[in-house]
Amino acid sequence: MPRAVDKNRAEDRLRRIETVTDSDLAHLQVEDVLQVLLDRVRENLDADTATILLLDDAGQHLVATASSGIEEEVRQGVRVRVGEGFAGRIAAELRPHLINDVSADTVVNPLLWRKGIRTLAGVPLLAEGHLLGILHVGTLRDREFDESDVQWLRVAADRIAIHLSSQLTATERNAATTLQRSLLPSELPRIPGLDFGSRYVPGERLEISGDWYDVFTLPSGQLCMAIGDVVGRGLPAAMVMGRLRTAVRAHALDSDDPAEVLTKVDRHVRHFEPETMATIAFAMWEPSLDAVHLSLAGHLPPVVAADGEPSRLVDEASIDAPIGVSSAPQRRHTVRVPIPLGASLLFYTDGLVERRGRSLDDGLQELCEAVRTGPADLLCAEVMSKLVGSEVPADDIAALAVRRQLPTAPNKLDLEIDAVPEALADVRSELRRWLPNVGASEDDVADLLIAVGEAVANSIEHAYGPQGGKVEIQLEAHDQEVQIGICDTGTWRAARGQHRGRGTQLMRQLCDDVSIAHDPSGTCVILRKRLSEGETG
């Protein structure tokens, strides 16, 4: 007879465990799954409460995440420091714990004794030996949980931990993927004279890492490019990547020296995120696009390719310490890299060239052999085909290519902008690039930046109402003279307020000739200026 009782108990325990691992939970969201599991744990152990507290990212506190019977724990954001009280002791010792006297002396969460809980049993939630949190149950009556109850709770906790780990991993991966996609440029900017291409490929485990790239312009019109790799994987690395990208952009606003930008980023990281380490390559283009100014923080140098020359690493750039290295900060360096017309520049992360069983030097040599100047997107495609092929990369790969295009009409430039004040920065940026190439001196550039800015500002203010519109700008240079037309299709509105019209006066002072034509189809302002003789900049 005892054997039959033992068999029945074993079968009953098995059924009770199976209720915690039903496959019909797979379609539920993680929050709903936890609620169902805790309800079943309460039912099977005849308990009044069941709660899961998960370890926070810092590994210092347990946070109430799901509860059945004492939902206030979650709603009030209960936190328990690891090592303190009932729950903290379980997390610190990684073994079950029982108490039959719930009071301020035995637990640190006042909700438990205020609720009237008399007994508690808790076990750690472990996945592959790593602590995820703890599971505890309680009763509002005197009761001693026996060894059989504790063993069942441990098995249930193991099943919950496996399910929780899988759900959290999927949730984290989805969050990291969403975050990274939101931070990587959805579309690379259109800069006259430059052609961009890029690639991002996750590694073999499809986990998101901290690889990133960025292309942006500053209020001055200066163009910046960055690529980097944060040490680590998953959501934490993606979050750090986002903050690092923001820090680079912020510090670029205050300096035109890439080394100084990276010095400030490094100081920022070492103070605010001392556990972070990353590599970054950061470049700022000259307004004429003749060269980039480059600084490397532990990052591999880009490859430059020009017609009629072997592709090569930018070996004149010294590789300084990565961002976040704890040793005393060292002086960082900036190098000027000429980019001839038609040449290409390729930035990349180490996943492109590092392979098991092959030296880094061999990978870099293969990369140089694969890079040929041409359309930037095609360059990326060729490099990925030759270095990756059908192989699943062991690490994430980011690549960013840019080609300095040969102008189809070097003495002409056509622009179309939205009639909004923010577009003025783009106009100034394009003028700074184009004017020196047609023989304008620094003084000529300064005068025309002001004159064109006034003309465009007038169109934005007077031509369109709230519905907005477009402004076309046509530039042409010949015989040491620049002619610039600024045209809109709006209905001109008179200036509002006193002391207006000074913009037109300024244009006449800075240019040799200014003509303004109004008709029902819109307004055109034509500026003409003779370029300074023998003072080209």
N, C-alpha and C positions, 0 to 999 in steps of 0.2 A: 504493500500500500504506500509506504513512503516514496518508493521509486516513481509511482504514478503521480504523486503530489509534486515531486521534483520536476518530473517531465512537464506537467501542466504549468508549473511556474516558469519553466524555461520557455515553453511555447508562448505563454502570456507575455513574458518580457520581450520576446522576439516580435510579437505583434505590436507591442507598445513602442518598440524602437522603429518598426516599419512605418508607424503613423507619423514619425518625424521625418521620414525620408521619402515620402510618396513622390512619384514622378509627376503627379498632377500639379506640383508646385512650380514646375519649371517655367510655366508661362507667366507667372506673377512677377511684379516688380519687387525689388529687394525689400522695400519697406513692408509690403503686403506679406511677403514670405515670412519675414521675421515675426510679424503679428500672428500669423497662423501657427508657426512653430511654437511660439510662447504659449498660446492658448492650449496647444496639445500637451506641452510639458506640464502645465498646471493641472490639466485633466488627468494625466497619467500618474502624477505624483500626489494627487489630491491636495494641491497647494492653493493658497489664496493669491499669491503674487508670483510673477516670473519676470525677470528683467535681464536685458543684455546691455552691458556697458562696453564700449569699444575704446581701444587705445588711440589717443590723438596722434597727429603726425610727429609731434616732438617726442613721443614716448614717455611723457611725464604724467599725464592724467588719463583717467578713465572717464568717458563721457556717456551718460545715459542716452541710448539710441533707440531702444524699443522696450516696451513694457506691457504687461497684461495684469490688471488688478491694481496697479499703482502707477497709472499713466502720468501722474504729476511729475514723476522723476524726469520724464522726457520733456514735458511742457515747461518745466522750470529750469531746464538745462543743467541738471545735477552733474557736478564734476568731482572726482575723487582722486587725490594724488596717489600715485603708485607707492605702496609701502605703508600707507596710512589706513587705519580702520579695517573693517571686514573685507571690503572689495579690494582695497589696496594691498592687503596682505596676500590675498590669493594671487594677484598679478605679480607681486614681488617674488613669491615662493614657488609659483607655478604648480600648486597642488591644492586639493580640495580643502575646504574649511567649514566647520559647523559651529554654530553658537546657539545656545538655548536661553540666552539672556540679552535681548536687544535693548541697548541703552546708550546714553552718551559716552559711556566708558568703553563700549565695544564696537560702535559704528560711528562714522563721522557724518553720515547723512541724516539730519534730524527728521526727514520725512518718514523714515522707517519706524522710529519709535513713536512719533506722533500718530502714525497710521494705526498703531497698536499691534505691530508685528511682534510675535513672541519668539519664533525660531527661524533660523536662516541656514540654508545649505548652498554652497557655491563652489564652482569649479572653473578652471581656466579654459578659454577658447584658444586652441592651438592649431595651427596649420603648418605642417612641415617643420615643427619645432619652434615656430615663431608665434609670439603672443599677439592675438588679435584683440582680446578683451576678456571679459568674464561673463558667466551665466550664473545667476543665483535665483533661488526660489525661497518663499517665506510663507508662514502660516500665522493666522490670527489667534491660534489656540496653542496650548502646550502640546508639543509633539516632538519626538526624537526621530530624526531620519536615521534609518539603519544603514548598514553597509551595502545592502542590496539596492536601496534607494540611491546611494551615492554612486555606485557603479553604473546604474542606469543613467543617472544624470551625466556621468562622464562620457558614456557612449553617445548619449543624445548631443552633448556639447561637441563631440568630435564630428558628428554628422552635420551639425549646424555650422561648425567652423569650416568644413569642406565646402558646404553650399555658400556660406558667407564669403569665403575667400574667392570662389569662382565668380560670384556676383560682383564683389567689390573690384576684382581685376577687370571684369568686363566694363563696369561702370567707369572705372578710372581710365581705361583705354579709350572709351568713347569720349569722356570729358577731355582727355589729353588730345585726342584727334581733333575734336571740335575747337579746342583752344589753339592748337597749332595752325589749323586751317584759317582761323580768324586772324592770326598774326602774320602768317606768310602773305606776301602781296598777292591778291587775287588777280591783279593785272599790273604788269610792269609799266612804268611811265613812258609816255611818248615824248622823246626829246629829239628835236631836229638835229641831225648829224650823228645820232647814236641809235644802235639797234640792240635790243636786249633779248635774252633767252634764259630759261631756268629749268631746273629739274629738282624734284624731291622724291626720294624713294625710301620707304621704311625697310628696316633690316629683316633678317630671317624670321624672327619671332613676331613680326608685325607690331612691335612695341614702339610707341612714339619716344623719341629722344629729344635732346635739346638742340638739334641742328636747326639753323635758321639762316635766312638771308634777308636783306632789305635794300631798297633803293628809294631815296627821298631827296627832295630839294629843300633848301633853307630859304628863309625870307629874303636873303640877298640874291637868291637865284642859283646859288652854288649847289652842284649835284654831289650827293654822297652815296657810297655803296658800302655795304657791310655784309660779312658772313661770319658765322660763329658756331661753336659747338660747346654746349654745357655738359660737364661731366655728370653722368647719371642717366636714368631712363624713367619712362612713365610720366604720370601727371606732375610729380614734383619737379622733374627736369623741364617739362613744358612750361610750368608756371614761372620757374626761374628764367627760362628763355624769354618769356614775355616781359618780365621786369628788366632784364638786361637790355633787350631791344629798346625799351622805353628810355633807359638810362643813356644809351648811346645817342639817341635822338635828342634828348634834353641837353646833354653836354655839348653836342655839335652846334647847338644854337649860340654857344658862348665862345667858340674858338674856331679858327680856320687852320689849325695845325692838328692832323690826325693823332700824333703822339700825345699832344696835350689832352685831346678828347679821351684817349684810352687811359691816360694817367688819372683823369678825374673819375672815369668809370671804375678803374681798379680801386681807387680810394673809397668810392661809394660801396663797392661790393665787400671790401675787407672790413668796413665798419658795420654795414647794415646786414650783410649776409655772409658771415665769416666761414660758413661751411661750403660756400660755392666756389667752384673753379671752372674756368671756361677759357677757350681760345677765341680770338677775334682777329679778323683782317679788316681794316677800315681804310677807305680811300676817299679823297675829296678831289674832284676834277677842277682843273683850271677853267676859268670862264671861256677861254678860246678852245677848249677841249684838246689842246696840244699835249697834255700830260696829266697824270694823276699823282697826287701826293699820298703816299702809302705808309701805314704803320702796321706792324704785325705783333700781336700779343700771343705768343706761343703757337701761332697758326702757320700752316704750310704756305709758302709763297705762291702767288698766282702764276699762271703761264701766260706769256705774251707771244703772239704769233703775228708776223708781218709777211707780206708778199716777198718772195725771193730770199727769205732768211729762215734758218732752222728755228722752230719753236723752242722756247727756253723758259726755265723758271726765272722769276725776277730775283736773281741771286744777289743783286746789290742791296736788297732790303735785309737788314739784320732782324733776326727773330728774337724779340724780347720775351720776358717772362709772361706766362699766362696771367689772365685776370684772376685775382683772388689768392695768389700764392702768399703764404703767411710771412715769408721773409721780408726784410726791409725793402721798401720800394726802390727800384733802380730807374735811372734815366731811360726813357723810351726814345725811339728814333723814328724820324720820318725821312723817306727817300722820294725823290722826284723821278717818276718813270715816264719817259716820252712815249706817246702813243701816236704813231704816224697815221696819216689818212689810210684807211683800208685795213688797219691792224685790229686784232682782237685781243681781249683779255679775259681769262677764265679763272674765276674763284671757285673753290671747292672745299668740302670737308674731307677728313681723312678716310672715311668709309669708301671713297672712290679709289684709293690707291693702296690701302692696306689689305693684305690677304694672308691667310694662314699658309705657312710654308714658303713665303716669298718676302724678300727684304723690301723695306720701304724705298730704298734707292732704285730697285728694279721697277717698283710700281710707278715712281715718279718719272723714270725714263720712258716707260710705256705710255704714260700720260702725255709727255712732250711729243712723242712720236704720233699720237692720235690727234693732237690739236692742230688744226689748220684754219687760217683765217677765212671767214665767209659769213653768211647770214647766221646770226647768233643762235637761233633755235636749231638750225641744222648742225651747227657746231656741237651743241649739247647732245643732239641725237647721235652724232657720230662718236663722240666720246663715250656715251653710255653703251653704245653698241660694241665698241672695241674693248672697253675695260670691264663691262658687266656682262653683256651678251645675255645668255639664258640662265646664268648663275644667279642664285638667290643671295643677295649681299648679306654678309654677317653683321654689318653695321649700317645705320642710316647713311644716306648719301644726299647731300645738297650741292647743287652746282649753279653758278650764276655767271653768264657770259655776256660780254658787251663788245660790239664792233663799232669802230669809228667809220662811218659811212663816207664814201666818196660822194661829194655833192653833185647832183645832176645839173644844177644851175648855180654855181658858186656866188654869182653876183645878185641872186634873187632869193627872197624868202617870203613865203606867204603864211600868215597865221590867222586862225579864227578862234576867238575866245568868247566865253559867256560874259554877258554884260553885268558883272558883279565885281565889287572892289577887290576881292581876293585874287582875281585874275591878273591884276597889275603886276604882282610879283613874277608871274610866269612871263609876262611881256618883257620886263626888265632883264630877266634871266636870258631870254633868247637874244635880246639886243647885245648883251655883254658878250655872247658867244660870236654873233655874226659880224658886228661892226669891226673888231680888230682884223678879221680876215679879209675885209674889203679895203683896208688901209686907214681906218680911223685911228687917230691918236687918242691918248687918254683923255685929253680935254674935249675932243670931238665926242667921245663916248659919253662923258659926263653931261655935255650940253644936250645931246639927243635923248639921253635917258629922261631928263627933265621935260623936254619939249614933247616927246611922245607920251610920256606919262600924263601930262596935262591934257593932251588931245584925247587920250583914251578915257581918262577920268571924266571929261566933259561928255563923251558919248554915253558912258555908264549912267551919269547923273541926269542928263537932259533928254536922251533919245527914247528911253523906255520907261514905262510905269512898272507897277509891281509884277506884271507878267514876265518881264525880262525880255531878253533877246540876244543877238549875236553882234560882235564887232569884228570886222575884217581888217587886217593890217597887211599891207603889201609893201615890201622893201626892195629897192633896186639901187645898185651902185654902178656908175660908169663915169669915166673921165674925171676922176677925183671929186665926184659929187654923189651925194646920197639923196634919194627921193623916197619919202615914206608917205603912204596914203592910209588914213584911218577912216573907215566908212561904216555907217550903220544904216539900218532900214527902218528906224523909228520915226516918230513925229516929234520934232524938236520942241522942247518946252523952255520957256524963258527962265533965266536964272532967278532964284528966290533970295530975298534979303538984299542988304546994301553991300557995297564994296565988292561986288562980284565982277567977273570978267577979267580978273588979273591973269588968269591962265593964258588967255589969248595974247595979252601983252608980253608975257614971259616967252611964249613960243616965238613971237616976232623978234624979241631981243636975242634969242639963242640960235635962230635959223636965218638964212639969207633970204628966204621967201616963204610966205605962208598964205595959202588960199583956202577959203572956206566956201563950199557950195551947198545950199539948201534946196531941195525940191521935194515933191510929194513922195518920192521913193526913198528918201532918207537924206543923210548929210555926209559929206566927205571933206576931210581936212587933208590938204597936201602940204607936206613940209619938205623944203629943199635946203641942203647945207653943203657948202664947199668944204672938203676935207683939208686939214692942215698940210702944207707942203713939207715933206722931209721930216715929219714927226710921227710917223706911223708907230703905233704901240703894239 
